C-alpha cells in the first residue's frame, strides 16, 4: 500500500475486518446483520480505493453496496 494517509489505510483494514465478520455471519445464516455489515464494509473500502485509484474496487464497492441495501429491503423479517 502506497497510501501516505493513515486514515485511508485504517479504512482499508477496518473494511477487511467487516468483510470477514459479515461473510461469517452470512454463512451462519444471519442474513440481515451480515448484509448490513457487508454494506458498511463497502462504505469503508470505497474512500481507500478511490484514493489509490483502484477504480475496479470503487465500482465493485458501489455495486455491492446497492445490492446489500436491496437485499436488506427484500429480507423477510418475520
C-alpha positions in Angstrom: 0.0 0.0 0.0 1.5 3.3 -1.0 -1.1 5.4 0.8 0.6 8.1 2.9 -2.6 9.0 4.8 -3.0 6.6 7.7 -6.8 7.1 7.9 -7.3 5.6 4.5 -5.1 2.7 5.4 -7.2 2.2 8.6 -10.4 2.3 6.5 -9.0 -0.5 4.3 -8.1 -2.7 7.3 -11.4 -2.0 9.0 -13.3 -2.8 5.9 -11.4 -6.1 5.6 -12.4 -6.9 9.2 -16.0 -6.1 8.4 -15.9 -8.3 5.3 -14.6 -11.3 7.3 -17.2 -10.8 10.0 -20.1 -10.3 7.6 -19.2 -13.3 5.4 -19.0 -15.4 8.6 -22.5 -14.2 9.6 -23.9 -14.8 6.1 -22.6 -18.4 6.1 -24.1 -18.9 9.6 -27.5 -17.7 8.1 -27.6 -14.4 9.9 -28.6 -12.6 6.7 -29.8 -9.1 7.9 -26.8 -8.5 10.1 -24.3 -10.0 7.7 -25.7 -7.9 4.8 -25.7 -4.7 6.8 -22.1 -5.3 7.9 -21.1 -6.1 4.3 -22.6 -2.8 3.1 -20.8 -1.0 5.9 -17.6 -2.6 4.8 -18.2 -1.3 1.2 -18.6 2.2 2.6 -15.2 2.0 4.3 -13.3 0.5 1.4 -14.5 3.0 -1.2 -12.5 6.0 0.0 -9.3 4.0 0.2 -9.9 2.5 -3.3 -10.7 6.0 -4.7 -7.5 7.4 -3.2 -5.4 4.6 -4.6 -7.1 4.9 -7.9 -8.3 1.3 -7.8 -11.3 2.0 -10.0 -12.3 -1.6 -10.2 -12.7 -1.7 -6.4 -14.7 1.6 -6.4 -17.1 0.2 -9.0 -17.4 -3.1 -7.1 -17.9 -1.3 -3.8 -20.7 0.8 -5.2 -22.5 -2.1 -6.9 -22.3 -4.4 -3.8 -23.4 -1.5 -1.5 -26.6 -1.2 -3.6 -27.1 -5.0 -3.7 -26.7 -5.2 0.1 -29.3 -2.4 0.6 -31.6 -4.1 -1.9 -31.2 -7.4 -0.1 -31.9 -5.8 3.3 -35.1 -4.3 2.0 -36.3 -7.6 0.5 -35.4 -9.7 3.5 -38.4 -11.3 5.2 -38.2 -10.0 8.8 -40.7 -12.5 10.4 
